[in-house]
Amino acid sequence: MMQIKRSFSRFFRLGILLALVLTLLLLTGCDILLPPGPILATETPTQTLTPTATIDWFPATPTPTLLATIAPTAMPTLADAREGVTEVLISDDFTDQSLWTTPHTAAGNVAYGNNNLTLAAAQNGAFLLSRSRYTLSANFYLEFSIDTNLCQGDDQYGIIFWQQSEGDYYRLMVTCEGSYRLEVVQGGTTVVVHNWEVASRLRPGAPASNRFGVWVRDGQFQLYINDAFQFEENIARNRTGDLGVFVRTISGTAMTVRLSDLQIYRVSGE
């Protein structure tokens, strides 16, 4: 009996010991599962956005700068060119054969025709000049007709005026294809006053007939062809000199031009 009690007491103590061990194990396991400290909320980093350019879907239209309105320059008429004309000084029908020189050379010749002066070049590169006995004053209005009977391309005809020497004069050139140019020759050096420009209303080629008007007043030069204004330029003032007519072959090997119905008018200054 005593042995049974001792065994029971031993098992009882073992049971209590086991219970204590289990309790400690449970408590240790709970400590292992718990976090060591309070859980803090994880902060999500804020993304810094790079600013983008603002798109203007309706851009303002720039206000255009208005240019000053330039009134068109009125083209002079033939009546304007006659302003200041007082009287006819010379009317040449080319019946007086002492008024123009008539050279005869291998390059061609100049001869009087029926109420005209005919200049006939006979080779390429020829230059024929007929000088008149007329002296043009500082102010004048000149009209004349040119008939081209044989003429082509860049072949030229025209007048020289205010000639004071072999190397000092003004020269108006016209091509058979229909362009004109004004030059001044000073001391043998050519200076362009008005460069090549296509004429309006000029009848080009050959045969063709054209009427020219040259108006000079107080240093102003105006050219008219068949009553149509062509251009205006400033030239010398208070100058005088002789009048002549010329032809020059460039494109062709022969050229025939007739000068007729020439008038020179007195023009008063402003």
KOLVO-495531 format. One line per field, with one value per residue (C-alpha): residue number from 0; x, y, z; residue in one letter. Coordinates in steps of 0.25 Angstrom, whole numbers, plus 5000, padded with zeros to 4 digits. Layout:
residues N
num	[NUM|...]
X	[X|...]
Y	[Y|...]
Z	[Z|...]
residuo	[A|...]
end
This chain:
residues 270
num	[0|1|2|3|4|5|6|7|8|9|10|11|12|13|14|15|16|17|18|19|20|21|22|23|24|25|26|27|28|29|30|31|32|33|34|35|36|37|38|39|40|41|42|43|44|45|46|47|48|49|50|51|52|53|54|55|56|57|58|59|60|61|62|63|64|65|66|67|68|69|70|71|72|73|74|75|76|77|78|79|80|81|82|83|84|85|86|87|88|89|90|91|92|93|94|95|96|97|98|99|100|101|102|103|104|105|106|107|108|109|110|111|112|113|114|115|116|117|118|119|120|121|122|123|124|125|126|127|128|129|130|131|132|133|134|135|136|137|138|139|140|141|142|143|144|145|146|147|148|149|150|151|152|153|154|155|156|157|158|159|160|161|162|163|164|165|166|167|168|169|170|171|172|173|174|175|176|177|178|179|180|181|182|183|184|185|186|187|188|189|190|191|192|193|194|195|196|197|198|199|200|201|202|203|204|205|206|207|208|209|210|211|212|213|214|215|216|217|218|219|220|221|222|223|224|225|226|227|228|229|230|231|232|233|234|235|236|237|238|239|240|241|242|243|244|245|246|247|248|249|250|251|252|253|254|255|256|257|258|259|260|261|262|263|264|265|266|267|268|269]
X	[5000|5011|5018|5005|5005|5019|5017|5005|5012|5024|5014|5007|5020|5024|5010|5012|5026|5021|5010|5020|5029|5017|5013|5027|5027|5014|5018|5032|5025|5015|5027|5034|5021|5019|5028|5038|5032|5019|5017|5019|5011|5021|5021|5020|5030|5023|5027|5033|5026|5034|5026|5023|5021|5007|5002|4994|4984|4979|4992|4989|4991|5001|4996|5002|5009|5002|5011|5009|5001|5009|5001|5005|5012|5004|5010|5012|5005|5010|5003|5011|5024|5019|5018|5027|5027|5026|5028|5034|5049|5052|5043|5052|5046|5060|5059|5071|5082|5092|5087|5092|5106|5105|5117|5121|5130|5132|5123|5111|5106|5097|5088|5076|5063|5049|5047|5056|5070|5074|5085|5089|5100|5106|5114|5113|5119|5117|5115|5109|5107|5101|5103|5093|5095|5085|5090|5080|5079|5078|5062|5056|5045|5049|5040|5044|5040|5049|5045|5053|5053|5064|5067|5068|5071|5081|5084|5083|5078|5077|5081|5092|5089|5097|5110|5121|5133|5136|5136|5125|5111|5098|5093|5079|5079|5068|5069|5061|5055|5049|5058|5064|5076|5081|5096|5105|5119|5129|5143|5142|5136|5122|5113|5099|5088|5076|5079|5073|5058|5047|5039|5024|5016|5029|5027|5039|5046|5045|5038|5033|5030|5031|5030|5039|5038|5050|5046|5057|5054|5063|5071|5059|5059|5046|5045|5032|5030|5017|5011|5014|5022|5035|5043|5049|5063|5071|5082|5091|5086|5090|5096|5096|5101|5099|5089|5092|5086|5093|5091|5100|5099|5101|5092|5091|5101|5092|5083|5074|5068|5061|5059|5048|5038|5047|5043|5050|5042|5046|5043|5043|5049|5041]
Y	[5000|5009|5006|5010|5023|5026|5022|5031|5043|5041|5041|5053|5061|5057|5061|5075|5076|5072|5082|5093|5090|5090|5103|5109|5104|5110|5123|5123|5119|5131|5140|5135|5138|5152|5163|5170|5183|5191|5189|5203|5206|5205|5219|5218|5228|5239|5239|5253|5256|5264|5276|5275|5286|5291|5289|5301|5295|5309|5317|5332|5336|5347|5360|5364|5376|5385|5391|5405|5405|5411|5418|5413|5423|5429|5426|5438|5439|5445|5458|5459|5457|5469|5478|5490|5489|5502|5500|5491|5495|5484|5476|5467|5459|5455|5462|5471|5462|5471|5469|5455|5448|5436|5428|5416|5405|5390|5388|5395|5409|5420|5426|5435|5428|5433|5442|5434|5431|5416|5410|5396|5387|5377|5368|5362|5372|5384|5398|5409|5423|5435|5449|5460|5475|5477|5481|5478|5487|5484|5483|5476|5467|5458|5449|5439|5427|5414|5404|5390|5384|5373|5371|5359|5356|5364|5373|5388|5401|5415|5429|5436|5450|5461|5457|5466|5457|5443|5438|5447|5445|5438|5426|5420|5405|5396|5382|5375|5366|5377|5382|5396|5402|5416|5418|5430|5430|5439|5439|5426|5419|5414|5416|5409|5419|5409|5395|5385|5384|5378|5389|5390|5392|5391|5383|5374|5367|5371|5376|5386|5400|5408|5422|5427|5439|5445|5456|5463|5474|5479|5466|5457|5447|5440|5429|5426|5416|5416|5426|5416|5421|5412|5418|5431|5434|5446|5450|5462|5476|5488|5480|5481|5473|5467|5456|5443|5430|5416|5401|5390|5375|5365|5353|5354|5357|5368|5378|5389|5401|5413|5426|5436|5447|5453|5465|5473|5482|5493|5490|5501|5498|5498]
Z	[5000|5003|4990|4982|4989|4986|4971|4970|4977|4967|4955|4961|4962|4948|4942|4949|4943|4929|4930|4934|4923|4913|4918|4916|4902|4899|4904|4897|4884|4885|4887|4875|4866|4872|4865|4874|4873|4868|4853|4846|4833|4821|4814|4799|4793|4786|4771|4767|4753|4743|4738|4723|4714|4713|4699|4693|4684|4679|4678|4676|4661|4660|4656|4642|4641|4631|4620|4616|4603|4592|4582|4568|4560|4548|4535|4527|4514|4501|4504|4517|4509|4501|4513|4511|4496|4489|4474|4464|4461|4450|4441|4433|4421|4416|4403|4406|4404|4411|4425|4428|4425|4415|4418|4408|4414|4413|4425|4418|4413|4416|4405|4403|4399|4396|4408|4417|4421|4418|4426|4420|4427|4419|4429|4443|4453|4444|4450|4442|4447|4440|4447|4444|4444|4455|4469|4481|4492|4507|4506|4493|4488|4477|4469|4457|4450|4448|4438|4439|4426|4429|4443|4453|4468|4475|4463|4468|4463|4470|4472|4478|4483|4490|4483|4486|4482|4477|4491|4498|4495|4499|4492|4491|4486|4481|4477|4466|4476|4484|4496|4498|4506|4509|4511|4512|4507|4514|4510|4502|4515|4514|4526|4526|4529|4527|4525|4515|4517|4508|4501|4501|4488|4480|4467|4467|4455|4440|4433|4444|4446|4459|4464|4475|4484|4492|4502|4510|4520|4531|4532|4531|4520|4515|4504|4497|4486|4478|4488|4500|4511|4513|4524|4531|4536|4541|4531|4529|4530|4522|4511|4496|4485|4471|4466|4459|4455|4455|4452|4457|4453|4464|4460|4445|4434|4427|4432|4426|4434|4429|4437|4433|4437|4448|4456|4467|4476|4485|4500|4511|4524|4537]
residuo	[M|M|Q|I|K|R|S|F|S|R|F|F|R|L|G|I|L|L|A|L|V|L|T|L|L|L|L|T|G|C|D|I|L|L|P|P|G|P|I|L|A|T|E|T|P|T|Q|T|L|T|P|T|A|T|I|D|W|F|P|A|T|P|T|P|T|L|L|A|T|I|A|P|T|A|M|P|T|L|A|D|A|R|E|G|V|T|E|V|L|I|S|D|D|F|T|D|Q|S|L|W|T|T|P|H|T|A|A|G|N|V|A|Y|G|N|N|N|L|T|L|A|A|A|Q|N|G|A|F|L|L|S|R|S|R|Y|T|L|S|A|N|F|Y|L|E|F|S|I|D|T|N|L|C|Q|G|D|D|Q|Y|G|I|I|F|W|Q|Q|S|E|G|D|Y|Y|R|L|M|V|T|C|E|G|S|Y|R|L|E|V|V|Q|G|G|T|T|V|V|V|H|N|W|E|V|A|S|R|L|R|P|G|A|P|A|S|N|R|F|G|V|W|V|R|D|G|Q|F|Q|L|Y|I|N|D|A|F|Q|F|E|E|N|I|A|R|N|R|T|G|D|L|G|V|F|V|R|T|I|S|G|T|A|M|T|V|R|L|S|D|L|Q|I|Y|R|V|S|G|E]
end
